Each structure stands twice: as C-alpha cells, then as structure tokens.
Amino acid sequence: MGRGRAKAKQTKVARELKYSSHDTDFDALQRELSSSSSDNHEDDKRYEDPYDDGYDEYRR
C-alpha cells in the first residue's frame, strides 16, 4: 500500500521527459564523448594492478 503516489510521480516525471522539448547542444555532446573515450583507453594502458603477481595465465 502507498505505492500509488510514488508511481504517479514517476509517471509524471517520465511523461515530462518524453514530451517536453529540450534544446540539446549536439556539438558539445560530441566533444564530450570523443574526449572521454580517448582518455579512458590511455588510462587503461597505464593502469598497473598492485596485486598482480604475473601468474594469472598459469593458474588455470
């Protein structure tokens, strides 16, 4: 019991998001996505696990 008010609010918010018109800056979005994707790959290569003992390949 009592879920009706929460569900009604959730439905209201979802409806507002679906039908309201938002001014989206697609150029800024593209810059953000392109810069973050290249940064993440560089960080993966430099990351070194302090607990890696180098024997993961031999444990199987």
C-alpha positions, 0 to 999 in steps of 0.5 A, spaced: 500 500 500 502 507 498 505 505 492 500 509 488 503 516 489 510 514 488 508 511 481 504 517 479 510 521 480 514 517 476 509 517 471 509 524 471 516 525 471 517 520 465 511 523 461 515 530 462 521 527 459 518 524 453 514 530 451 517 536 453 522 539 448 529 540 450 534 544 446 540 539 446 547 542 444 549 536 439 556 539 438 558 539 445 555 532 446 560 530 441 566 533 444 564 530 450 564 523 448 570 523 443 574 526 449 572 521 454 573 515 450 580 517 448 582 518 455 579 512 458 583 507 453 590 511 455 588 510 462 587 503 461 594 502 458 597 505 464 593 502 469 598 497 473 594 492 478 598 492 485 596 485 486 598 482 480 603 477 481 604 475 473 601 468 474 594 469 472 595 465 465 598 459 469 593 458 474 588 455 470 
